[in-house]
């Protein structure tokens, strides 16, 4: 089953202040109609975490992004999204200080985009590109070349 972008949200702390990041996110967002981008205002990690949790819908699967999370290659990420199928999925990207423990403990899984530490705004671009890539892998499209 190919996952539906309309069932996916990205909850990200902070604004995209660098134009090249905003342009990149916008480009992939146009390719994923229905995917929802939610910006959480920069604040203390506790307030950011409370806001992320408050934005979750009942029954929505939370995926926390953390440098300590599980690493998946693009094909495994695509398979995971497809397994979740019709579930609503929210990816949470913390601010400069990451996500607080209550967000990580609420998450059904914790993923890492890289073994290296990424700025949180760059993580947003990497995530949305990987969601697009996962969709094209699931559909058998030509975008992904391993």
VOBA-1610 file (N, C-alpha, C; in pm, whole numbers, padded with zeros to 5 digits, always signed):
BEGIN
Unk+00085-00119+00000Unk+00000+00000+00000Unk+00089+00124+00000Unk+00061+00218-00089Unk+00135+00344-00095Unk+00073+00439+00007Unk+00156+00500+00088Unk+00104+00592+00189Unk+00052+00719+00122Unk-00037+00786+00191Unk-00098+00908+00138Unk-00037+01030+00206Unk+00021+01124+00130Unk+00077+01244+00192Unk-00025+01322+00274Unk-00154+01309+00238Unk-00257+01381+00314Unk-00271+01327+00456Unk-00208+01214+00484Unk-00212+01155+00617Unk-00084+01184+00695Unk+00004+01268+00638Unk+00135+01295+00698Unk+00147+01443+00735Unk+00201+01468+00854Unk+00228+01606+00897Unk+00371+01614+00948Unk+00430+01731+00930Unk+00560+01761+00989Unk+00538+01874+01090Unk+00565+01846+01216Unk+00556+01946+01323Unk+00699+01987+01354Unk+00733+02108+01316Unk+00872+02152+01327Unk+00882+02283+01405Unk+00976+02286+01496Unk+00999+02407+01576Unk+01079+02507+01493Unk+01035+02631+01496Unk+01108+02740+01433Unk+01067+02766+01289Unk+01109+02882+01243Unk+01082+02923+01105Unk+01204+02892+01020Unk+01179+02879+00891Unk+01289+02861+00797Unk+01342+02999+00762Unk+01451+03036+00822Unk+01504+03172+00805Unk+01594+03185+00683Unk+01651+03077+00638Unk+01739+03083+00520Unk+01657+03052+00396Unk+01665+03143+00298Unk+01578+03131+00181Unk+01600+03002+00103Unk+01723+02955+00096Unk+01747+02834+00019Unk+01682+02713+00084Unk+01672+02712+00216Unk+01601+02604+00284Unk+01451+02615+00260Unk+01398+02736+00273Unk+01256+02758+00249Unk+01218+02720+00106Unk+01303+02755+00010Unk+01278+02720-00130Unk+01277+02568-00150Unk+01373+02500-00088Unk+01380+02354-00101Unk+01259+02286-00039Unk+01219+02330+00080Unk+01102+02272+00145Unk+00978+02298+00060Unk+00965+02419+00007Unk+00849+02453-00077Unk+00844+02366-00203Unk+00959+02341-00262Unk+00964+02259-00383Unk+00909+02117-00356Unk+00955+02055-00249Unk+00907+01920-00218Unk+00764+01922-00167Unk+00725+02028-00099Unk+00588+02039-00050Unk+00490+02043-00167Unk+00527+02112-00275Unk+00442+02116-00395Unk+00427+01976-00455Unk+00527+01893-00442Unk+00523+01757-00497Unk+00444+01660-00408Unk+00409+01703-00290Unk+00337+01618-00194Unk+00208+01687-00151Unk+00113+01701-00244Unk-00011+01771-00208Unk-00080+01702-00090Unk-00124+01782+00001Unk-00193+01729+00118Unk-00105+01717+00241Unk+00027+01705+00221Unk+00117+01698+00336Unk+00107+01830+00411Unk+00093+01822+00541Unk+00075+01943+00622Unk+00205+01979+00694Unk+00245+02105+00681Unk+00362+02157+00752Unk+00313+02247+00864Unk+00353+02217+00986Unk+00311+02295+01102Unk+00435+02351+01169Unk+00442+02484+01179Unk+00555+02548+01247Unk+00518+02576+01392Unk+00604+02533+01481Unk+00588+02557+01625Unk+00681+02672+01661Unk+00628+02770+01731Unk+00708+02888+01766Unk+00827+02850+01856Unk+00943+02909+01823Unk+01062+02892+01908Unk+01032+02939+02049Unk+01071+02861+02147Unk+01051+02896+02287Unk+01147+02811+02369Unk+01110+02785+02492Unk+01190+02693+02573Unk+01158+02551+02524Unk+01250+02457+02543Unk+01221+02320+02501Unk+01091+02265+02562Unk+01062+02301+02688Unk+00941+02252+02753Unk+00816+02305+02682Unk+00814+02433+02650Unk+00698+02491+02580Unk+00685+02434+02440Unk+00797+02420+02372Unk+00794+02361+02237Unk+00736+02220+02243Unk+00781+02142+02341Unk+00732+02005+02356Unk+00584+01999+02387Unk+00538+02086+02477Unk+00395+02090+02509Unk+00313+02127+02386Unk+00364+02220+02305Unk+00293+02262+02184Unk+00287+02147+02082Unk+00396+02075+02066Unk+00395+01960+01974Unk+00290+01859+02019Unk+00290+01825+02148Unk+00194+01726+02198Unk+00051+01776+02186Unk+00029+01906+02207Unk-00105+01963+02195Unk-00157+01959+02051Unk-00068+01962+01954Unk-00107+01961+01813Unk-00141+01823+01759Unk-00112+01718+01836Unk-00139+01583+01788Unk-00288+01552+01792Unk-00335+01482+01692Unk-00474+01436+01687Unk-00485+01303+01760Unk-00606+01271+01804Unk-00629+01140+01867Unk-00593+01031+01768Unk-00517+00933+01814Unk-00481+00820+01729Unk-00370+00847+01629Unk-00317+00968+01628Unk-00211+01000+01533Unk-00079+00939+01581Unk-00008+00876+01489Unk+00122+00815+01519Unk+00226+00926+01521Unk+00303+00934+01629Unk+00409+01034+01641Unk+00543+00968+01615Unk+00622+01028+01527Unk+00758+00985+01498Unk+00849+01099+01539Unk+00932+01076+01640Unk+01024+01179+01688Unk+01155+01168+01613Unk+01207+01281+01568Unk+01338+01283+01502Unk+01442+01324+01605Unk+01544+01241+01617Unk+01647+01264+01717Unk+01777+01203+01668Unk+01888+01265+01705Unk+02018+01209+01665Unk+02042+01072+01727Unk+01966+01039+01832Unk+01980+00908+01896Unk+01880+00806+01843Unk+01798+00846+01745Unk+01697+00756+01691Unk+01754+00648+01601Unk+01665+00563+01555Unk+01701+00452+01465Unk+01726+00505+01325Unk+01829+00453+01262Unk+01864+00492+01125Unk+01799+00397+01026Unk+01739+00452+00921Unk+01683+00373+00813Unk+01740+00424+00682Unk+01763+00334+00586Unk+01796+00384+00453Unk+01664+00424+00385Unk+01673+00485+00269Unk+01553+00538+00202Unk+01451+00430+00169Unk+01497+00313+00128Unk+01403+00206+00093Unk+01333+00151+00218Unk+01406+00137+00328Unk+01344+00092+00453Unk+01245+00197+00505Unk+01278+00325+00489Unk+01187+00433+00529Unk+01059+00426+00446Unk+01072+00403+00317Unk+00956+00390+00229Unk+00868+00272+00272Unk+00930+00159+00301Unk+00854+00041+00346Unk+00782+00070+00477Unk+00850+00142+00568Unk+00787+00174+00697Unk+00665+00264+00677Unk+00679+00367+00596Unk+00564+00454+00569Unk+00451+00376+00505Unk+00483+00287+00413Unk+00380+00206+00348Unk+00313+00112+00448Unk+00388+00057+00542Unk+00328-00028+00646Unk+00229+00051+00732Unk+00262+00175+00757Unk+00170+00258+00835Unk+00046+00290+00755Unk+00056+00286+00623Unk-00058+00296+00532Unk-00154+00409+00561Unk-00269+00373+00616Unk-00376+00471+00637Unk-00367+00545+00770Unk-00269+00509+00852Unk-00253+00580+00979Unk-00216+00726+00953Unk-00259+00813+01043Unk-00211+00951+01041Unk-00075+00949+01109Unk+00023+01014+01046Unk+00159+01014+01098Unk+00207+01158+01112Unk+00259+01192+01228Unk+00317+01324+01252Unk+00465+01306+01286Unk+00551+01373+01211Unk+00694+01374+01239Unk+00723+01499+01321Unk+00793+01485+01431Unk+00827+01599+01517Unk+00976+01629+01507Unk+01006+01755+01474Unk+01144+01804+01470Unk+01156+01911+01576Unk+01242+01889+01672Unk+01261+01985+01780Unk+01341+02106+01737Unk+01357+02199+01828Unk+01437+02318+01804Unk+01585+02289+01824Unk+01660+02393+01846Unk+01805+02381+01860Unk+01846+02287+01974Unk+01761+02275+02076Unk+01792+02188+02190Unk+01726+02050+02179Unk+01665+02021+02065Unk+01604+01890+02045Unk+01467+01880+02109Unk+01420+01757+02121Unk+01288+01728+02177Unk+01301+01688+02324Unk+01202+01728+02403Unk+01203+01690+02544Unk+01158+01544+02558Unk+01188+01487+02673Unk+01161+01345+02698Unk+01014+01309+02682Unk+00922+01397+02722Unk+00779+01363+02712Unk+00736+01345+02567Unk+00797+01417+02474Unk+00765+01400+02332Unk+00825+01268+02283Unk+00949+01242+02319Unk+01016+01119+02275Unk+00943+00996+02332Unk+00900+01003+02458Unk+00832+00888+02518Unk+00693+00868+02460Unk+00628+00973+02411Unk+00496+00961+02346Unk+00507+00902+02206Unk+00624+00915+02145Unk+00643+00871+02006Unk+00637+00719+01994Unk+00578+00674+01884Unk+00575+00529+01858Unk+00710+00481+01807Unk+00789+00572+01751Unk+00927+00540+01716Unk+01008+00668+01707Unk+01137+00650+01715Unk+01231+00761+01710Unk+01329+00732+01597Unk+01339+00825+01503Unk+01426+00808+01387Unk+01535+00913+01386Unk+01648+00875+01327Unk+01758+00967+01305Unk+01775+00986+01155Unk+01793+01109+01112Unk+01817+01137+00971Unk+01963+01118+00934Unk+02051+01125+01034Unk+02194+01114+01009Unk+02265+01086+01140Unk+02379+01022+01131Unk+02463+01005+01250Unk+02525+01139+01291Unk+02527+01232+01197Unk+02580+01366+01226Unk+02467+01454+01278Unk+02501+01554+01357Unk+02403+01649+01405Unk+02371+01747+01293Unk+02240+01767+01269Unk+02195+01861+01166Unk+02125+01979+01232Unk+02138+02099+01174Unk+02056+02210+01223Unk+01908+02173+01203Unk+01822+02214+01295Unk+01683+02171+01288Unk+01613+02217+01161Unk+01654+02332+01104Unk+01588+02375+00980Unk+01634+02291+00860Unk+01759+02247+00860Unk+01807+02159+00754Unk+01741+02021+00767Unk+01718+01977+00889Unk+01650+01848+00911Unk+01512+01849+00846Unk+01444+01963+00847Unk+01312+01973+00784Unk+01321+01947+00634Unk+01422+02006+00570Unk+01440+01985+00426Unk+01476+01839+00397Unk+01567+01782+00475Unk+01606+01642+00454Unk+01484+01551+00473Unk+01403+01575+00576Unk+01286+01491+00602Unk+01186+01499+00488Unk+01151+01619+00444Unk+01049+01628+00339Unk+01098+01568+00208Unk+01229+01581+00181Unk+01284+01516+00061Unk+01275+01365+00075Unk+01303+01311+00193Unk+01295+01167+00214Unk+01151+01115+00208Unk+01056+01196+00252Unk+00915+01157+00238Unk+00878+01150+00090Unk+00922+01250+00014Unk+00897+01247-00131Unk+00965+01125-00195Unk+01088+01102-00160Unk+01163+00987-00214Unk+01091+00856-00178Unk+01045+00845-00053Unk+00974+00725-00009Unk+00849+00702-00093Unk+00780+00809-00124Unk+00659+00796-00206Unk+00695+00746-00345Unk+00800+00803-00407Unk+00837+00759-00542Unk+00888+00615-00542Unk+00957+00574-00436Unk+01000+00434-00425Unk+00878+00343-00421Unk+00781+00377-00336Unk+00660+00295-00322Unk+00581+00287-00452Unk+00584+00394-00531Unk+00510+00398-00658Unk+00592+00342-00774Unk+00720+00312-00749Unk+00805+00262-00856Unk+00850+00370-00954Unk+00850+00495-00908Unk+00889+00607-00994Unk+01040+00614-01015Unk+01083+00700-01107Unk+01224+00706-01144Unk+01311+00795-01056Unk+01255+00865-00958Unk+01332+00962-00880Unk+01446+00897-00803Unk+01419+00784-00738Unk+01520+00719-00653Unk+01610+00629-00735Unk+01739+00652-00722Unk+01838+00564-00784Unk+01938+00526-00677Unk+01938+00401-00641Unk+02027+00354-00533Unk+02168+00335-00584
//
